[in-house]
């Protein structure tokens, strides 16, 4: 297994894996987001490769805005991490995260944040396994505005 820095030649694989991770997004939305990532100096993607196959990625960023629980700026942020199902539970995600953490430290970050949905128990377990501490639980609300009144 080897780890690779993002390269344009991996874009289609990145898109395919991203569509599996972020199922709520349309393909064209994800394409746009992924193009922004490759153009930014404050975002990076690392890939895991087994034999000749890309099997996972980690997407990390540097945030200068508020990160829940952080007491320093800038703060690294684990935006997404994905390993194809046949390759899970083999230490690949942990290796990817270690690269992301090192990259954020090199960018001057002393902390790294992340988030996941409350129902995503496997993600919560993974975060705790790699050293994250739960900071808070947030409940989002929405109300439609009646424009006829």
trRosetta pair geometry for C-beta under 8 A, 3 or more apart (Angstrom, degrees):
i j d omega theta_ij theta_ji phi_ij phi_ji
1 48 6.2 -9 -171 -172 110 96
1 49 6.8 153 -157 79 59 49
1 50 5.1 -25 -100 -93 83 77
1 92 6.8 -128 -157 -105 152 95
1 95 7.6 101 125 74 134 169
2 48 7.7 157 83 -155 37 52
2 49 5.1 -19 63 61 83 101
3 46 5.6 7 -178 174 106 115
3 47 6.9 158 -157 81 56 46
3 48 5.9 -30 -101 -99 71 60
3 49 7.5 170 -93 16 21 82
3 95 6.5 -147 -65 144 127 111
3 96 6.9 170 -121 -96 119 62
3 99 5.7 -170 173 -65 155 152
4 7 7.0 -56 156 -2 117 109
4 10 7.4 154 106 -57 131 152
4 46 6.8 155 78 -162 41 66
4 47 4.6 -18 62 60 95 99
4 48 7.9 175 19 -83 79 14
4 49 5.8 40 -8 -15 119 122
4 54 7.9 -79 44 -108 129 100
5 44 7.4 -53 -147 -169 90 107
5 45 7.7 107 -169 84 51 60
5 46 6.1 -40 -103 -108 45 72
5 47 7.9 -56 34 18 2 84
6 10 6.5 -129 -149 60 58 128
6 14 7.4 38 -130 -80 100 147
6 37 7.8 -148 -124 128 170 107
6 38 6.3 -145 143 -109 140 88
6 44 6.7 -162 2 -167 119 62
6 45 4.0 73 -65 67 122 98
6 46 7.1 -88 -37 -75 74 30
6 47 7.1 115 -85 -21 53 100
7 10 5.3 90 63 1 75 103
8 11 5.7 -10 -168 -33 52 113
8 38 7.0 86 -89 -160 75 151
10 13 5.1 -60 -169 48 72 114
10 14 5.5 80 131 -31 89 103
10 47 6.0 -119 -161 -45 159 156
10 54 6.1 113 -144 -75 110 159
11 14 5.5 -58 -147 37 31 115
11 15 6.2 32 156 -21 67 105
11 34 6.9 125 -151 139 87 132
11 38 7.6 -30 -98 -53 104 152
12 15 5.6 -50 -147 35 32 113
12 16 6.4 34 154 -20 64 105
13 16 5.7 -53 -148 35 32 112
13 17 6.3 24 157 -11 66 107
13 47 7.6 53 107 -128 130 141
13 54 4.4 76 163 60 152 142
14 17 6.2 -59 -146 42 27 104
14 18 6.0 29 155 -21 64 112
14 34 6.0 139 123 -150 120 137
14 45 6.6 37 -126 161 132 158
14 47 7.6 -95 -81 -83 91 117
14 54 7.9 -53 -58 139 60 156
14 57 6.2 63 -121 -57 81 165
15 18 5.6 -57 -143 38 28 113
15 19 6.3 31 157 -23 64 104
15 27 7.4 53 179 -154 114 85
15 30 6.2 123 -144 122 80 118
15 31 6.3 16 -119 -89 126 73
15 34 6.1 -105 -84 -1 79 169
16 19 5.9 -55 -152 31 27 111
16 20 6.9 24 150 -15 60 104
17 20 5.6 -56 -155 35 37 112
17 21 6.4 31 150 -16 69 107
17 54 7.5 -100 -34 123 138 110
17 56 7.1 153 -152 -126 150 34
17 57 5.9 127 100 12 150 114
17 82 5.1 150 166 106 109 141
17 84 7.0 -89 -114 -66 104 86
18 21 5.6 -57 -144 41 35 108
18 22 5.8 -16 173 26 74 106
18 25 7.8 -36 144 65 98 138
18 30 5.2 154 119 -167 126 131
18 34 6.4 -136 -14 -72 170 124
18 57 7.9 -31 -61 57 80 140
18 80 7.4 60 -122 129 82 160
18 82 7.4 -166 -86 6 42 159
19 22 7.0 -65 -118 63 22 73
19 23 7.3 66 171 -100 55 50
19 25 7.3 -118 -116 77 61 98
19 27 6.4 0 -99 -100 127 77
19 30 6.1 -149 -76 31 75 173
20 23 7.2 -3 -164 -70 23 85
20 82 6.8 124 84 -164 103 140
20 84 7.8 43 91 -108 165 69
21 80 5.8 93 145 -170 151 124
21 82 4.3 -91 -72 -84 129 135
22 25 4.8 22 128 8 111 117
22 30 6.6 156 78 -98 124 117
22 80 7.1 -54 -47 -115 109 146
25 29 4.6 -132 -169 86 97 122
25 30 4.7 109 125 -55 135 95
25 33 7.5 -55 -153 7 155 141
26 29 4.6 94 57 3 80 106
26 30 7.2 -156 89 -4 41 86
27 30 5.9 -60 -151 39 31 108
27 31 6.3 36 153 -24 66 105
28 31 5.5 -46 -145 31 35 117
28 32 6.6 37 155 -19 63 103
29 32 5.9 -59 -158 35 30 111
29 33 6.5 26 150 -16 66 108
30 33 5.5 -55 -144 39 36 111
30 34 6.0 33 158 -19 69 108
31 34 5.9 -58 -145 39 26 109
31 35 6.4 29 155 -21 63 106
32 35 5.9 -54 -150 32 29 111
32 36 6.8 31 151 -20 62 103
33 36 5.7 -55 -156 32 34 113
33 37 6.7 39 147 -24 65 102
34 37 5.4 -45 -152 27 38 117
34 38 6.8 33 154 -15 66 101
35 38 6.0 -55 -151 36 34 107
35 39 6.5 26 153 -15 65 112
36 39 5.9 -67 -150 41 32 108
36 40 6.3 32 156 -30 68 112
36 43 7.7 52 124 38 77 159
37 40 6.0 -63 -149 26 28 112
37 43 4.7 -111 -147 126 71 140
37 45 6.2 58 150 -34 132 117
37 59 6.5 -52 -140 -147 146 118
38 45 7.7 -42 -81 15 72 123
40 43 4.1 52 83 23 127 105
40 61 7.7 -2 116 -126 144 101
42 61 5.8 47 136 -165 84 82
42 62 4.2 -104 -160 50 92 99
42 63 7.9 120 163 -66 126 34
42 107 7.7 114 -130 -162 66 150
43 59 7.1 0 -174 -174 100 88
43 60 7.2 168 -152 90 56 44
43 61 4.5 -18 -101 -104 79 88
43 62 7.5 -128 -64 16 46 71
43 79 7.6 0 -138 -4 104 151
44 59 7.6 176 90 -149 42 49
44 60 5.6 -14 61 63 86 89
44 61 7.7 165 18 -87 62 44
44 100 7.5 174 84 -122 107 74
44 103 5.5 -108 62 166 153 156
45 57 5.6 -4 -172 -173 101 119
45 58 7.0 169 -149 83 54 47
45 59 5.0 -14 -100 -101 87 73
45 60 7.8 164 -85 21 39 67
46 57 6.6 159 82 -153 45 66
46 58 5.2 0 54 51 94 94
46 60 7.9 10 4 9 99 109
46 96 5.8 172 91 -147 112 81
46 99 4.7 -54 51 112 178 144
46 100 6.5 -138 18 -62 125 78
46 103 7.6 -169 -39 -30 124 144
47 54 5.1 -41 -176 -142 130 109
47 56 7.0 151 -158 86 58 48
47 57 5.0 -29 -101 -97 66 84
48 54 7.2 115 75 -159 49 60
48 55 5.3 -57 97 65 99 88
48 56 4.3 12 37 57 116 96
48 57 7.2 -147 10 -70 76 37
48 83 6.9 -2 46 -112 141 95
48 87 7.6 171 107 146 131 147
48 92 4.8 90 -177 -166 172 109
48 95 6.7 97 -100 86 122 118
48 96 5.7 -80 -44 -67 112 109
49 52 7.4 -18 -178 -150 108 18
49 53 6.7 160 -155 81 68 37
49 54 5.4 -40 -97 -96 79 55
49 55 6.8 140 -117 8 25 85
50 53 5.7 -22 67 64 76 92
50 55 5.0 19 10 -16 107 139
50 87 6.4 -170 -5 -116 148 134
50 92 7.9 -61 -49 -100 116 135
54 57 7.4 18 172 -55 113 94
55 83 6.2 22 138 -155 88 76
55 84 4.9 -98 -161 23 72 111
55 86 7.9 -95 -145 74 116 87
55 87 4.3 50 174 0 134 170
55 92 6.5 -65 103 -160 117 162
56 81 7.5 22 177 179 110 71
56 82 5.6 -167 -146 101 77 58
56 83 3.6 -18 -93 -103 134 65
56 84 6.3 -128 -64 -2 76 69
56 87 6.5 -134 -34 95 112 134
56 92 5.3 121 26 140 151 126
56 93 6.6 -110 -180 -80 156 66
56 96 6.0 -106 121 -51 118 149
57 80 7.7 25 101 108 96 98
57 81 7.3 -152 99 -140 52 46
57 82 5.7 11 50 53 77 93
57 96 6.9 141 175 -146 19 143
58 78 7.2 -55 -167 -143 102 90
58 80 7.3 177 -152 95 43 56
58 81 4.6 0 -111 -109 80 88
58 82 7.9 178 -78 23 44 58
58 93 7.7 121 -72 -150 107 62
58 96 3.9 155 -27 158 121 110
58 97 6.1 174 -111 -76 151 46
58 99 6.7 148 52 69 139 105
58 100 4.6 -104 135 -50 138 129
59 78 7.9 103 80 -170 58 51
59 79 4.5 -63 108 73 99 109
59 80 4.4 21 42 52 113 91
59 81 7.4 -151 25 -68 66 49
60 76 6.1 -8 -178 -173 113 101
60 77 6.7 156 -160 78 64 48
60 78 5.8 -31 -106 -105 84 49
60 79 6.3 177 -103 10 24 89
60 100 3.9 150 -47 -154 146 109
60 103 6.2 129 81 75 142 127
60 104 6.1 -105 161 -53 133 106
60 112 7.7 -33 -147 -145 118 122
61 76 7.4 150 82 -159 40 54
61 77 4.9 -20 63 60 87 102
61 79 5.4 60 -4 -40 106 123
62 74 4.8 21 -179 158 100 142
62 75 7.5 146 -159 74 56 35
62 76 6.2 -39 -101 -101 61 54
62 77 7.4 162 -100 14 13 88
62 104 6.5 160 -88 -130 83 83
62 107 5.2 -109 -84 134 138 149
62 109 6.4 -147 -124 -54 92 122
63 67 5.4 117 85 -59 139 114
63 73 8.0 -88 106 -135 68 85
63 74 6.4 153 73 -166 40 87
63 75 5.1 -28 64 67 95 87
63 76 7.6 112 16 -148 83 7
63 77 4.9 51 -16 -22 119 130
63 113 7.5 -46 35 43 137 119
64 73 5.9 73 -145 -171 58 115
64 74 5.3 -49 -86 -108 68 92
66 70 7.7 169 -170 50 50 109
67 70 4.0 43 79 1 103 134
67 75 4.2 -112 18 86 151 156
67 77 6.3 -147 -114 -84 132 109
67 111 7.6 175 93 105 139 118
67 113 4.2 -174 177 0 124 156
68 113 6.6 130 56 -151 69 142
68 115 7.7 75 38 -80 128 111
68 135 5.3 142 131 111 100 144
68 136 5.7 -107 175 35 129 122
68 138 7.5 -109 -94 -45 160 129
69 113 6.6 145 62 -111 104 113
69 135 3.4 -86 -61 -133 142 142
69 136 6.7 -167 -55 -6 104 100
70 73 7.3 97 132 -70 127 64
70 75 4.4 -31 -137 -98 161 149
70 111 5.0 169 -129 91 93 144
70 113 5.7 -77 -52 -51 113 124
71 111 7.3 102 39 -22 64 154
72 75 6.5 134 86 -77 71 86
72 109 7.6 137 105 -157 115 58
72 110 4.8 14 75 50 161 116
72 111 5.6 137 48 7 105 111
74 107 6.9 -58 80 128 137 105
74 108 6.1 77 40 90 105 101
74 109 5.4 -72 96 -87 85 86
75 109 5.8 97 -140 -141 24 112
75 111 5.3 -28 -133 81 93 95
75 112 6.9 152 176 -107 76 30
75 113 5.7 28 153 -3 126 108
76 100 7.3 137 175 152 131 87
76 101 7.0 127 113 -124 164 48
76 103 7.8 126 -125 88 130 78
76 104 2.8 9 -91 -146 138 153
76 105 7.6 -34 -40 -42 142 51
76 107 7.2 123 -82 60 95 120
76 109 4.1 129 -31 124 91 170
76 111 6.9 -162 33 103 83 44
76 112 3.7 -31 81 -106 111 87
76 113 7.2 163 88 19 57 61
77 112 6.7 -177 -76 -162 24 70
77 113 5.2 -18 -110 66 76 86
77 114 6.7 146 -164 -81 62 51
78 81 6.3 -23 -177 -30 111 110
78 97 7.0 -2 -113 -127 133 94
78 100 6.3 83 -104 134 86 151
78 112 6.2 68 -30 162 91 111
78 113 7.2 -143 20 99 79 40
78 114 3.8 -12 56 -93 110 111
81 93 5.6 91 154 -150 125 98
81 96 6.0 146 -144 103 108 131
81 97 6.3 -5 -108 -71 152 90
81 100 7.8 -100 -86 -15 112 155
81 126 7.9 -152 83 137 133 144
83 87 5.2 -118 171 93 103 100
83 88 5.0 138 98 -87 117 71
83 90 8.0 -164 170 41 150 94
83 92 4.9 123 -119 89 138 124
83 93 5.0 -100 -22 -60 130 93
83 96 7.6 -168 -66 -1 102 143
84 87 5.1 61 67 23 84 108
84 88 7.4 -136 92 -36 37 83
85 88 5.6 -37 -145 -3 36 118
87 90 5.8 -79 -179 27 62 133
87 92 5.6 15 148 0 108 157
88 92 7.5 -98 -109 42 34 114
88 93 7.3 21 -132 -23 72 118
91 94 5.1 -57 -158 44 61 116
91 95 5.9 66 144 -25 82 102
92 95 5.7 -57 -151 37 31 112
92 96 6.4 32 152 -18 66 105
93 96 5.6 -53 -148 37 33 113
93 97 6.3 34 153 -20 66 105
93 126 6.5 -39 124 -157 148 131
94 97 5.7 -52 -147 36 31 112
94 98 6.5 36 153 -23 64 103
94 129 7.6 -82 -89 120 112 112
94 130 5.9 -173 -120 -96 82 110
95 98 5.7 -50 -149 31 32 113
95 99 6.9 34 152 -17 62 101
96 99 5.8 -55 -159 33 34 112
96 100 6.5 32 148 -18 67 107
97 100 5.4 -55 -149 38 37 113
97 101 6.1 38 154 -21 70 105
97 130 5.3 -11 111 -158 162 157
98 101 5.7 -50 -143 36 31 112
98 102 6.3 33 155 -19 63 106
99 102 5.8 -57 -149 37 29 111
99 103 6.3 31 153 -21 65 107
100 103 5.7 -54 -149 34 31 113
100 104 6.5 28 155 -17 65 104
100 112 7.5 111 126 -148 99 152
101 104 6.0 -54 -150 35 31 108
101 105 6.5 32 152 -19 64 106
101 112 5.8 -100 -115 -17 79 159
102 105 5.7 -55 -150 35 32 113
102 106 6.5 33 152 -19 65 105
103 106 5.7 -55 -151 35 31 112
103 107 6.6 25 151 -14 63 108
104 107 5.5 -60 -151 41 36 110
104 109 4.1 -39 161 46 94 139
104 112 5.4 111 78 -88 165 110
105 108 7.9 114 -178 -19 31 8
105 109 6.0 -88 -85 64 35 79
105 110 7.8 71 -119 -95 74 34
109 112 6.4 78 137 -71 137 74
113 135 7.7 -18 -134 -15 101 150
114 127 6.1 -158 85 -120 138 121
114 132 6.2 -64 40 -109 120 152
116 120 4.8 -106 164 71 113 131
116 123 4.0 -176 -147 122 156 135
116 124 6.1 -150 80 -64 137 66
116 127 6.6 -147 -1 -32 133 138
117 120 4.5 94 62 -9 87 107
117 123 7.5 78 42 52 69 143
118 124 8.0 35 -146 -62 35 133
118 137 6.5 53 -91 -143 119 109
120 123 4.0 10 135 25 117 120
120 124 6.3 141 97 -21 72 85
121 124 5.5 -53 -146 36 35 113
121 125 6.2 36 155 -19 67 105
122 125 5.7 -52 -147 37 32 112
122 126 6.4 35 152 -21 64 105
123 126 5.6 -52 -147 35 33 113
123 127 6.4 36 154 -21 65 103
124 127 5.8 -53 -150 34 30 112
124 128 6.5 26 154 -14 64 106
124 134 7.7 15 -152 -84 101 114
125 128 5.9 -58 -150 39 31 109
125 129 6.2 36 151 -26 65 108
126 129 5.5 -55 -147 33 31 116
126 130 6.5 12 161 -5 66 107
127 130 6.4 -69 -150 44 26 96
127 132 4.0 -48 171 51 91 137
127 134 7.9 94 110 -74 129 71
128 131 7.9 119 -175 -11 29 8
128 132 6.2 -82 -80 66 35 81
128 133 7.8 69 -116 -99 72 36
128 134 7.6 -18 -81 -38 99 90
134 137 7.8 6 175 -54 116 80
146 149 5.1 42 109 7 112 109
